[in-house]
């Protein structure tokens, strides 16, 4: 389960290094599993609602930024010309 600091704190108040990545990954995986289950059962409205929750969740944003900032192309700037090479820039991106 997510802790209150991961859910409600603003990006400025949370340090990148202090994030409980295991909890973040579990939360995202749980939502993804629920989306897959709803889709299998033909509950498209439920799946759509869960997709909205996932795409707007702090956990999904944190995990996405972590993956992008640590992948093979992380040293190359994107379309915006910014490289997320510091904890502060990663938190701003979230």
C-alpha contacts under 8 A as a table, 3 or more apart, distances in Angstrom:
res1	aa1	res2	aa2	distance
1	X	23	X	6.40
1	X	26	X	7.93
1	X	27	X	6.88
2	X	6	X	6.35
2	X	7	X	6.63
2	X	23	X	6.07
2	X	24	X	7.08
2	X	27	X	7.13
3	X	6	X	5.49
3	X	7	X	6.51
4	X	7	X	5.20
4	X	8	X	5.79
4	X	9	X	7.42
5	X	8	X	5.72
5	X	9	X	5.19
5	X	14	X	7.36
6	X	9	X	6.22
6	X	14	X	7.76
6	X	19	X	7.11
6	X	20	X	7.96
6	X	58	X	7.56
6	X	59	X	7.69
7	X	58	X	6.54
7	X	59	X	7.81
9	X	13	X	6.11
9	X	14	X	6.58
10	X	13	X	5.52
10	X	14	X	6.84
11	X	14	X	5.51
11	X	15	X	7.93
11	X	91	X	5.58
11	X	92	X	6.63
11	X	94	X	7.16
12	X	15	X	7.64
12	X	91	X	7.26
12	X	92	X	7.76
14	X	18	X	7.22
14	X	19	X	7.54
14	X	91	X	7.98
15	X	18	X	5.32
15	X	19	X	6.87
15	X	87	X	7.49
15	X	91	X	7.77
16	X	19	X	5.75
16	X	87	X	5.48
16	X	88	X	7.45
16	X	90	X	7.49
16	X	91	X	6.51
17	X	87	X	7.54
20	X	23	X	5.53
20	X	24	X	6.42
21	X	24	X	4.91
21	X	25	X	6.06
22	X	25	X	5.27
22	X	26	X	6.15
23	X	26	X	5.05
23	X	27	X	6.11
24	X	27	X	5.22
24	X	28	X	6.35
24	X	59	X	5.20
24	X	60	X	7.64
24	X	62	X	7.72
24	X	63	X	7.08
25	X	28	X	5.24
25	X	29	X	6.03
25	X	59	X	7.47
25	X	63	X	7.07
26	X	29	X	5.06
26	X	30	X	5.98
27	X	30	X	5.14
27	X	31	X	6.37
27	X	59	X	6.88
28	X	31	X	5.24
28	X	32	X	6.18
28	X	54	X	7.08
28	X	59	X	6.40
28	X	60	X	5.95
29	X	32	X	4.97
29	X	33	X	6.07
30	X	33	X	5.13
30	X	34	X	6.24
31	X	34	X	5.06
31	X	35	X	6.22
31	X	50	X	6.91
31	X	54	X	6.45
32	X	35	X	5.06
32	X	36	X	6.24
32	X	54	X	7.73
33	X	36	X	5.07
33	X	37	X	6.12
34	X	37	X	5.07
34	X	38	X	6.11
34	X	47	X	7.72
34	X	50	X	7.44
35	X	38	X	5.20
35	X	39	X	6.14
35	X	46	X	7.76
35	X	47	X	4.96
35	X	48	X	7.93
35	X	50	X	6.02
35	X	51	X	6.76
36	X	39	X	5.11
36	X	40	X	6.15
36	X	47	X	7.58
37	X	40	X	5.11
37	X	41	X	6.22
38	X	41	X	5.14
38	X	42	X	6.24
38	X	43	X	5.03
38	X	44	X	6.75
38	X	46	X	6.27
38	X	47	X	5.32
39	X	42	X	5.06
39	X	43	X	5.73
39	X	44	X	5.93
39	X	47	X	5.93
40	X	43	X	7.63
43	X	46	X	5.41
43	X	47	X	6.25
44	X	47	X	4.92
44	X	48	X	6.03
45	X	48	X	5.10
45	X	49	X	6.23
46	X	49	X	5.12
46	X	50	X	6.17
47	X	50	X	5.10
47	X	51	X	6.07
48	X	51	X	5.02
48	X	52	X	6.31
49	X	52	X	5.16
49	X	53	X	6.39
50	X	53	X	4.97
50	X	54	X	6.14
51	X	54	X	5.03
51	X	55	X	6.11
52	X	55	X	5.27
52	X	56	X	6.15
53	X	56	X	5.32
53	X	57	X	5.90
54	X	57	X	5.18
54	X	60	X	6.32
55	X	60	X	6.50
55	X	61	X	7.58
56	X	60	X	7.43
56	X	61	X	7.62
57	X	60	X	5.45
57	X	61	X	6.54
58	X	61	X	5.18
58	X	62	X	6.11
58	X	94	X	7.69
59	X	62	X	5.12
59	X	63	X	6.14
60	X	63	X	5.16
60	X	64	X	6.04
61	X	64	X	5.10
61	X	65	X	6.19
61	X	94	X	5.64
62	X	65	X	5.32
62	X	66	X	6.15
62	X	94	X	5.91
63	X	66	X	5.03
63	X	67	X	6.15
64	X	67	X	5.21
64	X	68	X	6.22
65	X	68	X	5.14
65	X	69	X	5.92
65	X	90	X	6.49
65	X	93	X	7.00
65	X	94	X	6.58
66	X	69	X	5.21
66	X	70	X	6.11
66	X	90	X	7.60
67	X	70	X	5.35
67	X	71	X	5.94
68	X	71	X	5.44
68	X	73	X	7.88
68	X	74	X	6.36
69	X	74	X	5.13
69	X	84	X	5.85
69	X	85	X	6.97
69	X	90	X	7.51
70	X	74	X	5.83
71	X	74	X	5.38
72	X	75	X	7.70
73	X	76	X	5.58
74	X	77	X	7.45
74	X	83	X	7.11
74	X	84	X	7.41
74	X	85	X	7.85
75	X	83	X	6.56
75	X	85	X	7.66
76	X	83	X	6.54
77	X	80	X	7.19
77	X	81	X	4.82
77	X	82	X	5.08
77	X	83	X	4.80
78	X	81	X	5.26
78	X	82	X	6.27
78	X	83	X	7.17
79	X	82	X	7.87
84	X	87	X	7.88
84	X	89	X	5.38
84	X	90	X	5.60
84	X	93	X	7.92
85	X	89	X	6.83
85	X	90	X	7.42
86	X	89	X	5.29
86	X	90	X	6.30
87	X	90	X	5.09
87	X	91	X	6.23
88	X	91	X	5.18
88	X	92	X	6.17
89	X	92	X	4.99
89	X	93	X	6.12
90	X	93	X	5.04
90	X	94	X	6.43
91	X	94	X	5.13
